[in-house]
Amino acid sequence: MRQTTDISQAKPLISVIMPCYNSAHIIEKTIANLYQQTFKNFELIVVDDGSSDNSLEVLQTITTLYQNILVISQQNKGPGPARNRGLEAASGEFIAFLDSDDSWHPEFLAKLHHKLEEKPDSVLAYCGWQNIGLSAEKSQPYIPPDYEENDKFAVLLRSCPWPIHAALTRKFAIDQVGGFNEHWLTAEDFDMWIRIAMFAHIVRVPEVLAYYHHQQGEQISSNRLRAILNHWGVQKGLLRDFPVISQTLGKAKTDLLTKGQLLQRAYEFYWKNDLPSAHHLFRKTLGLGYFGMKDLKYILPSLLHLALYLALIKKIRS
């Protein structure tokens, strides 16, 4: 199902892609905020990803209020497939992603687009961001480093360099890597960003212009474990497809940034008493052969069945 209000006949320069799932309570505010951008030559493509609330009805009303909005409805498939559907419909030379409950500074599009115009050899511009709705410690504004001036391979391989909504990308660069890999239920943005940024020039706008609004508390443990395993899977895929990365970094550093993260996360789960997740990751690091002698007293018990492992750790701690 599609509905569009196209007041302007000029082809938009930027396509903003917004997946929407059960966001009826917030989507109108998010879109109203978006249309406060000082850069006006953009289209908004909203992909309703099988919402079970009245998001689609709200969106149909919103299309009468603003120009250049395209609403696409599909069965629920997740954010990656929803963004890919939006990419198929996008006509802009540049792409920005904005989730239905996040926001931008009014100068976000203007400043990132200006930076890419200044640097025509760059395929992506990124900026700083801030988390809203968490504790004061976790809500501090953050401006990322200039990745071109740092150990780029290492920094990008280690973790996702920016949130989904803190970048503006030339569309051809997204097309070249095939958009979002729908195999990943999480970390699909990490996979796409590093495949774009690792071997092309990117530029930084050193200002906080993107805001992530936390609507709920922390993810449950099973989701955190899945995210860690997907992150590891993305790293493995990148190293498989581009051997030059590990050749440049060396085996020890590559292992530290990949297998070492799994071991670190295992300890974090262990000390936070999420023992099922710790059990899973300790087993994985043992299988990978990435551990030292001091790690064995934590890793070897994970060879036990989970129920026995839990009982043993409980007894040790008591």
Backbone torsions as a table, in degrees:
resi	resn	phi	psi	omega
1	MET	NA	130.7	-179.0
2	ARG	-132.4	144.2	173.5
3	GLN	-145.5	136.8	-176.7
4	THR	-141.0	143.4	170.9
5	THR	-117.2	113.1	-173.2
6	ASP	-123.4	84.0	-179.2
7	ILE	-75.4	-41.2	-178.6
8	SER	-88.6	133.0	179.9
9	GLN	-88.7	-12.2	-179.2
10	ALA	-72.7	141.7	177.7
11	LYS	-66.2	127.3	-178.8
12	PRO	-66.9	144.7	179.6
13	LEU	-81.1	-34.4	-178.0
14	ILE	-121.2	136.8	171.9
15	SER	-107.6	122.3	175.8
16	VAL	-99.4	123.5	-176.3
17	ILE	-110.7	126.1	-173.8
18	MET	-130.2	107.3	171.1
19	PRO	-74.0	145.8	-177.9
20	CYS	-135.0	125.0	175.2
21	TYR	-139.0	112.6	-180.0
22	ASN	51.2	49.9	-176.8
23	SER	-114.5	25.0	-177.4
24	ALA	-58.3	-29.9	-175.9
25	HIS	-75.4	-16.5	-172.7
26	ILE	-130.6	-17.8	-169.2
27	ILE	-62.5	-36.2	-179.5
28	GLU	-64.9	-42.0	177.9
29	LYS	-64.2	-41.9	-179.7
30	THR	-62.1	-44.2	-178.3
31	ILE	-70.8	-38.0	176.4
32	ALA	-60.3	-41.2	177.5
33	ASN	-64.0	-42.1	179.7
34	LEU	-58.2	-41.0	-176.7
35	TYR	-77.3	8.3	169.1
36	GLN	-89.8	0.5	178.3
37	GLN	-59.8	138.3	177.6
38	THR	-73.2	-24.7	175.1
39	PHE	-86.4	116.9	-170.3
40	LYS	-100.8	-14.6	-172.9
41	ASN	-85.8	69.3	178.6
42	PHE	-140.0	159.3	170.5
43	GLU	-114.6	152.5	176.1
44	LEU	-114.5	124.1	176.4
45	ILE	-113.4	111.4	179.2
46	VAL	-103.2	125.7	178.2
47	VAL	-109.2	105.8	176.4
48	ASP	-76.9	115.3	-171.0
49	ASP	-94.8	61.3	176.2
50	GLY	68.2	38.7	-179.9
51	SER	-58.5	142.9	176.6
52	SER	-99.0	-5.8	173.3
53	ASP	-94.2	-160.7	-177.4
54	ASN	-97.7	31.8	179.3
55	SER	-55.2	-43.6	-175.8
56	LEU	-64.1	-40.2	177.2
57	GLU	-63.3	-43.3	178.1
58	VAL	-61.3	-43.0	179.8
59	LEU	-63.4	-39.2	179.4
60	GLN	-63.4	-34.6	175.8
61	THR	-70.1	-40.4	-177.9
62	ILE	-63.2	-32.3	-178.7
63	THR	-63.1	-18.0	177.9
64	THR	-85.4	-9.3	-175.0
65	LEU	-100.5	-24.9	-175.1
66	TYR	-131.3	156.0	179.2
67	GLN	-89.9	160.6	173.2
68	ASN	58.1	47.1	173.6
69	ILE	-115.0	130.5	173.5
70	LEU	-118.4	125.9	177.5
71	VAL	-108.9	126.8	178.4
72	ILE	-119.8	133.6	179.0
73	SER	-112.6	134.7	177.5
74	GLN	-143.7	165.1	173.0
75	GLN	-65.9	153.5	-176.6
76	ASN	-62.9	122.3	179.8
77	LYS	-132.9	-10.5	-178.6
78	GLY	107.1	165.5	-174.1
79	PRO	-65.4	-35.9	179.4
80	GLY	-62.0	-55.1	176.9
81	PRO	-60.2	-35.0	178.1
82	ALA	-64.1	-42.1	178.7
83	ARG	-68.3	-37.4	176.2
84	ASN	-61.9	-39.2	177.8
85	ARG	-62.9	-39.6	176.4
86	GLY	-65.1	-38.6	178.2
87	LEU	-62.4	-37.0	178.6
88	GLU	-61.1	-33.2	-177.2
89	ALA	-91.6	-9.2	-173.4
90	ALA	-71.2	139.1	178.2
91	SER	-115.6	-3.6	-178.3
92	GLY	-76.5	156.9	175.2
93	GLU	-75.5	-24.6	-178.7
94	PHE	-121.7	152.0	-178.8
95	ILE	-126.4	135.5	170.9
96	ALA	-130.8	144.3	179.1
97	PHE	-111.7	133.5	177.8
98	LEU	-138.0	121.8	178.1
99	ASP	-75.1	161.9	-169.7
100	SER	-72.3	-6.9	178.8
101	ASP	-124.1	15.7	178.5
102	ASP	-113.5	179.1	-175.3
103	SER	-151.4	167.3	177.5
104	TRP	-124.9	155.3	166.0
105	HIS	-65.1	146.4	-179.5
106	PRO	-55.5	-20.5	-179.1
107	GLU	-97.6	6.5	-174.8
108	PHE	-55.2	-58.7	-176.6
109	LEU	-63.6	-41.6	-177.5
110	ALA	-61.8	-46.2	-174.3
111	LYS	-74.5	-38.6	179.3
112	LEU	-72.3	-37.5	177.2
113	HIS	-65.8	-41.7	179.1
114	HIS	-60.5	-40.2	-179.9
115	LYS	-64.1	-39.9	178.4
116	LEU	-70.2	-32.7	176.0
117	GLU	-68.4	-35.7	176.2
118	GLU	-66.2	-33.8	-175.5
119	LYS	-119.8	76.8	-174.6
120	PRO	-64.2	-15.2	177.2
121	ASP	-85.3	-3.6	-179.3
122	SER	-92.8	141.9	-178.2
123	VAL	-99.8	-13.6	-174.5
124	LEU	-152.4	139.2	172.5
125	ALA	-117.3	138.7	179.5
126	TYR	-130.9	162.0	-175.9
127	CYS	-138.6	-176.5	176.1
128	GLY	-83.4	167.7	-177.4
129	TRP	-147.8	170.9	179.0
130	GLN	-145.0	136.9	174.5
131	ASN	-85.5	133.4	179.2
132	ILE	-116.9	131.8	176.0
133	GLY	104.0	1.9	175.2
134	LEU	-105.1	-175.6	177.2
135	SER	-63.3	161.5	-178.4
136	ALA	-57.5	-36.9	-179.7
137	GLU	-63.8	-36.7	-177.1
138	LYS	-93.2	2.7	-177.1
139	SER	-112.8	17.0	-179.8
140	GLN	-72.0	139.0	175.8
141	PRO	-58.5	143.9	-178.0
142	TYR	-133.6	127.4	173.8
143	ILE	-112.3	116.6	-177.2
144	PRO	-69.9	162.5	179.1
145	PRO	-72.1	168.9	171.1
146	ASP	-79.9	104.3	-173.8
147	TYR	-65.9	-23.8	178.3
148	GLU	-71.0	-19.6	-178.1
149	GLU	-102.5	0.0	179.8
150	ASN	-112.2	-169.7	178.6
151	ASP	-77.5	81.1	-166.4
152	LYS	-57.9	-49.3	-179.5
153	PHE	-56.5	-46.4	-176.2
154	ALA	-67.3	-45.6	-176.6
155	VAL	-65.2	-43.4	-178.5
156	LEU	-72.8	-34.5	178.6
157	LEU	-67.0	-32.9	-174.1
158	ARG	-67.7	-45.7	-174.2
159	SER	-158.8	164.5	179.0
160	CYS	-62.2	125.1	-169.9
161	PRO	-75.1	-22.7	-179.7
162	TRP	-157.1	159.7	175.6
163	PRO	-68.4	164.8	-176.3
164	ILE	-56.8	-30.2	-172.6
165	HIS	-103.1	15.6	-177.7
166	ALA	-110.1	29.6	-178.8
167	ALA	-148.3	153.4	171.0
168	LEU	-124.7	128.5	-169.7
169	THR	-127.2	142.0	171.4
170	ARG	-67.8	133.0	-173.2
171	LYS	-60.4	-36.0	-177.4
172	PHE	-61.8	-29.6	-179.8
173	ALA	-69.4	-37.7	176.2
174	ILE	-68.3	-41.8	179.2
175	ASP	-61.7	-37.8	-177.8
176	GLN	-62.9	-32.1	-179.8
177	VAL	-96.3	2.2	175.6
178	GLY	82.4	20.9	179.3
179	GLY	69.4	-145.3	-177.5
180	PHE	-88.7	132.8	176.2
181	ASN	-75.3	111.3	-173.6
182	GLU	-76.3	-1.0	173.7
183	HIS	-67.2	-31.0	-174.9
184	TRP	-92.9	126.1	174.8
185	LEU	-81.9	-25.6	169.6
186	THR	-133.3	167.2	178.2
187	ALA	69.3	9.0	178.3
188	GLU	-66.3	-30.3	177.0
189	ASP	-72.9	-39.5	175.3
190	PHE	-56.4	-46.1	-179.9
191	ASP	-59.8	-46.3	-177.5
192	MET	-70.5	-44.5	-176.8
193	TRP	-60.7	-46.1	-175.2
194	ILE	-71.4	-29.7	177.1
195	ARG	-69.8	-29.0	175.5
196	ILE	-77.9	-46.6	-167.1
197	ALA	-86.5	-23.8	-172.5
198	MET	-61.6	-37.8	-172.4
199	PHE	-119.9	13.4	178.1
200	ALA	-129.1	165.3	-178.9
201	HIS	-82.7	132.9	177.0
202	ILE	-125.8	157.0	-176.0
203	VAL	-130.0	151.7	-177.6
204	ARG	-109.2	140.4	166.6
205	VAL	-107.9	105.5	-170.2
206	PRO	-79.1	56.7	177.2
207	GLU	-138.7	152.3	174.9
208	VAL	-83.4	110.6	-175.9
209	LEU	-128.1	-3.7	-178.1
210	ALA	-125.1	141.8	-175.6
211	TYR	-129.5	126.3	178.4
212	TYR	-101.8	118.9	-176.4
213	HIS	-99.7	112.6	178.6
214	HIS	-82.3	116.6	-178.7
215	GLN	-90.8	-23.8	-178.3
216	GLN	-132.9	-178.9	-178.7
217	GLY	-76.8	-163.2	-178.7
218	GLU	-62.7	153.0	174.2
219	GLN	-62.1	149.9	175.3
220	ILE	-69.6	160.9	-171.7
221	SER	-57.9	-42.6	-176.9
222	SER	-60.5	-36.3	178.2
223	ASN	-70.1	-36.7	177.9
224	ARG	-65.3	-41.6	178.4
225	LEU	-63.4	-44.8	179.4
226	ARG	-60.6	-41.4	179.5
227	ALA	-62.2	-40.5	179.1
228	ILE	-65.0	-43.6	-179.4
229	LEU	-67.6	-37.5	176.2
230	ASN	-66.9	-39.2	177.0
231	HIS	-58.7	-45.2	177.5
232	TRP	-61.6	-41.3	179.2
233	GLY	-63.3	-39.3	177.1
234	VAL	-63.6	-44.3	178.8
235	GLN	-60.0	-45.8	179.8
236	LYS	-60.2	-42.7	179.7
237	GLY	-63.1	-40.0	179.4
238	LEU	-65.5	-44.4	-179.8
239	LEU	-66.8	-33.5	176.9
240	ARG	-67.1	-43.1	-175.5
241	ASP	-78.6	-25.5	-176.5
242	PHE	-132.7	79.4	-178.8
243	PRO	-58.4	-22.0	-178.6
244	VAL	-60.3	-25.3	-179.3
245	ILE	-65.1	-53.5	-179.9
246	SER	-68.8	-31.2	176.4
247	GLN	-64.8	-37.3	179.8
248	THR	-74.0	-43.4	-176.3
249	LEU	-78.5	-28.6	-173.0
250	GLY	89.0	153.7	-174.6
251	LYS	-62.4	-43.9	-175.1
252	ALA	-62.3	-45.1	-178.6
253	LYS	-71.0	-39.2	177.7
254	THR	-61.0	-45.1	179.0
255	ASP	-63.0	-40.3	179.5
256	LEU	-61.1	-40.6	-176.6
257	LEU	-77.3	-15.5	-176.0
258	THR	-117.5	-73.8	179.1
259	LYS	-62.7	-36.2	178.9
260	GLY	-61.7	-33.9	177.3
261	GLN	-66.7	-37.8	178.4
262	LEU	-62.1	-43.3	179.3
263	LEU	-64.8	-42.3	178.4
264	GLN	-60.7	-43.8	179.7
265	ARG	-65.9	-34.4	177.4
266	ALA	-60.3	-44.8	178.1
267	TYR	-64.6	-39.0	179.1
268	GLU	-61.2	-44.2	177.6
269	PHE	-63.6	-40.4	-177.3
270	TYR	-60.6	-49.7	-175.8
271	TRP	-76.2	-17.6	173.3
272	LYS	-90.7	5.9	176.8
273	ASN	67.1	22.5	170.0
274	ASP	-92.3	76.4	-170.6
275	LEU	-70.6	-34.9	176.3
276	PRO	-59.8	-40.8	178.7
277	SER	-69.4	-40.6	177.4
278	ALA	-61.2	-44.0	178.6
279	HIS	-55.5	-45.5	-178.4
280	HIS	-64.1	-46.2	-175.1
281	LEU	-75.4	-35.0	175.5
282	PHE	-62.1	-40.7	176.5
283	ARG	-61.1	-41.2	-178.2
284	LYS	-66.3	-44.7	179.8
285	THR	-65.6	-32.4	175.8
286	LEU	-64.3	-43.6	178.6
287	GLY	-64.1	-31.2	179.2
288	LEU	-81.3	-12.1	-179.0
289	GLY	73.0	24.0	-177.8
290	TYR	-108.1	93.4	178.5
291	PHE	-168.0	162.2	174.6
292	GLY	-112.1	174.9	-178.8
293	MET	-59.5	-37.8	-177.9
294	LYS	-68.7	-18.4	-179.6
295	ASP	-82.8	-18.3	-169.7
296	LEU	-62.7	-33.7	-177.6
297	LYS	-67.9	-18.8	175.3
298	TYR	-94.9	-32.9	-174.2
299	ILE	-82.5	-43.3	-174.1
300	LEU	-59.5	-37.6	177.1
301	PRO	-60.6	-21.2	-179.1
302	SER	-70.4	-10.6	175.4
303	LEU	-68.2	-20.0	178.1
304	LEU	-71.7	155.9	170.7
305	HIS	-56.9	151.4	-173.4
306	LEU	-54.5	-45.8	-177.7
307	ALA	-61.3	-41.9	177.9
308	LEU	-68.5	-37.1	178.0
309	TYR	-60.8	-47.5	-179.2
310	LEU	-61.6	-42.2	179.5
311	ALA	-64.8	-41.3	-179.5
312	LEU	-65.2	-46.8	-178.5
313	ILE	-63.6	-39.2	177.8
314	LYS	-61.0	-41.8	-179.4
315	LYS	-68.2	-42.3	178.9
316	ILE	-60.9	-44.1	-176.4
317	ARG	-71.7	-25.5	179.8
318	SER	-83.4	NA	NA
